[in-house]
Amino acid sequence: MSFPGDDPQLSTAENYRAFAAEARGKSPRYEALATAVADDAEILNFLGHLPVAKRQPNLLFAAACYLLDEPADVAGLRRLVCDRRDELTATMLTRRTQTNEPARCATLLPALSLLPQPLAMIEVGASAGLTLLVDRYSYDYDGHRFSGTDPLAPVLSCQPRGPVPLPTRVPEVAWRAGLDLNPLDVRDADDMRWLECLLWPGETGRRERLAAAIATARRDPPRVYRGDLLTDLPDLARHAPSGATLVIYHSAVLAYVQPPLRGQFAEVVRSLDATWISNEAPGVVSGIPAPPPDIRSFVLIQDGRTIALAEGHGTWLRWLS
Ligand SMILES: C[S@@+](CC[C@H](N)C(=O)[O-])C[C@H]1O[C@@H](n2cnc3c(N)ncnc32)[C@H](O)[C@@H]1O
């Protein structure tokens, strides 16, 4: 499974149509833009000169937003392709889709809270580290509320669908570290502008939540190390303190890892004395059968067992076990 708009089996035009379908009801502007790109010979020709992995709608639209200082429409995108082709190419080649959604912490939190405390947490594919700050945010699960350790941090709202083992407090974090191919620095204004550009226009609440989470992270920045989850995880895990439950987790990451390498990653994690929590699109975790095709949410898997379904941006959670 790939993210909509990023399926190597599909043509570029088909990927943009799949992205348009995904954006329907969330971002009318990007739905219209992706639909227009799918029929635009000039923009498709421009994309055809990029490596396949760099043709993604999310990357093109974020790069356009970055260069134009606002989300593009199709006329603006055509002008960029004609008049600023080199700049657009360079932006797409040097940057990545690294959307960091703090609200995913709300869907990870119950599983983390059920583990023996305190935790030593490693997030692979951590981007700017905003999903490493699970204990700093406050939470509201349909009226079941509790506060995190940073009183100024945003409140993350998540709807429990059915019974969920909700904690009454945030987990105790003894140590945390992130690993990413390209860590984004919360203190760097340009890195944070890129994160903002990755948001879709029209999605309510995400921009404000991102700004509040960045402010939270800046008060005590998380450490995100440069490295590859396939090769650098064991070294990082060696730095975790003893006396804490080591938990290795990731969300919205494995779809970016080539399918044959996902099994290699599973072997690396299983070789470490750690709890493994995965919050990913269905079918991307090696050795776990994909859920029925009508499941389009993320799937939470702990140590090989599917424990919950979660909306990809953290807005709801359905517990399965
Ligand atoms: C879509 S972002 C998700 C960020 C964060 N986990 C979240 O849920 O908000 C995916 C991140 O995975 C990182 N990534 C992709 N492949 C990776 C690899 N092989 N090793 C380390 N990080 C990787 C990307 O650089 C990017 O920052």
The ligand as an SDF file (V2000), in Angstrom:
LIG
                    3D

 27 29  0  0  0  0  0  0  0  0999 V2000
    5.2330   11.7450    6.8160 C   0  0  0  0  0  0  0  0  0  0  0  0
    6.6010   12.0120    7.8860 S   0  0  0  0  0  0  0  0  0  0  0  0
    5.9080   11.4480    9.4230 C   0  0  0  0  0  0  0  0  0  0  0  0
    6.4600   12.1870   10.6180 C   0  0  0  0  0  0  0  0  0  0  0  0
    5.9240   11.7360   11.9740 C   0  0  0  0  0  0  0  0  0  0  0  0
    6.2240   10.3570   12.2150 N   0  0  0  0  0  0  0  0  0  0  0  0
    4.4380   11.9650   12.1040 C   0  0  0  0  0  0  0  0  0  0  0  0
    3.6880   10.9880   12.2400 O   0  0  0  0  0  0  0  0  0  0  0  0
    3.9940   13.1120   12.0970 O   0  0  0  0  0  0  0  0  0  0  0  0
    7.6940   10.6750    7.4290 C   0  0  0  0  0  0  0  0  0  0  0  0
    9.1110   10.8770    7.9230 C   0  0  0  0  0  0  0  0  0  0  0  0
    9.8250    9.6530    7.7530 O   0  0  0  0  0  0  0  0  0  0  0  0
   11.1540    9.9620    7.3780 C   0  0  0  0  0  0  0  0  0  0  0  0
   11.7490    8.7810    6.7410 N   0  0  0  0  0  0  0  0  0  0  0  0
   11.3960    8.1870    5.5790 C   0  0  0  0  0  0  0  0  0  0  0  0
   12.1820    7.1280    5.3260 N   0  0  0  0  0  0  0  0  0  0  0  0
   13.0630    7.0370    6.3620 C   0  0  0  0  0  0  0  0  0  0  0  0
   14.1510    6.1580    6.6680 C   0  0  0  0  0  0  0  0  0  0  0  0
   14.4980    5.1690    5.8500 N   0  0  0  0  0  0  0  0  0  0  0  0
   14.8310    6.3640    7.8140 N   0  0  0  0  0  0  0  0  0  0  0  0
   14.5140    7.3910    8.6430 C   0  0  0  0  0  0  0  0  0  0  0  0
   13.4960    8.2620    8.3960 N   0  0  0  0  0  0  0  0  0  0  0  0
   12.7890    8.0940    7.2630 C   0  0  0  0  0  0  0  0  0  0  0  0
   10.9930   11.1630    6.4490 C   0  0  0  0  0  0  0  0  0  0  0  0
   12.2090   11.8950    6.3190 O   0  0  0  0  0  0  0  0  0  0  0  0
    9.8870   11.9380    7.1650 C   0  0  0  0  0  0  0  0  0  0  0  0
   10.4210   12.8920    8.0590 O   0  0  0  0  0  0  0  0  0  0  0  0
  1  2  1  0
  2  3  1  0
  2 10  1  0
  3  4  1  0
  4  5  1  0
  5  6  1  0
  5  7  1  0
  7  8  2  0
  7  9  1  0
 10 11  1  0
 11 12  1  0
 11 26  1  0
 12 13  1  0
 13 14  1  0
 13 24  1  0
 14 15  1  0
 14 23  1  0
 15 16  2  0
 16 17  1  0
 17 18  1  0
 17 23  2  0
 18 19  1  0
 18 20  2  0
 20 21  1  0
 21 22  2  0
 22 23  1  0
 24 25  1  0
 24 26  1  0
 26 27  1  0
M  CHG  2   2   1   9  -1
M  END
$$$$
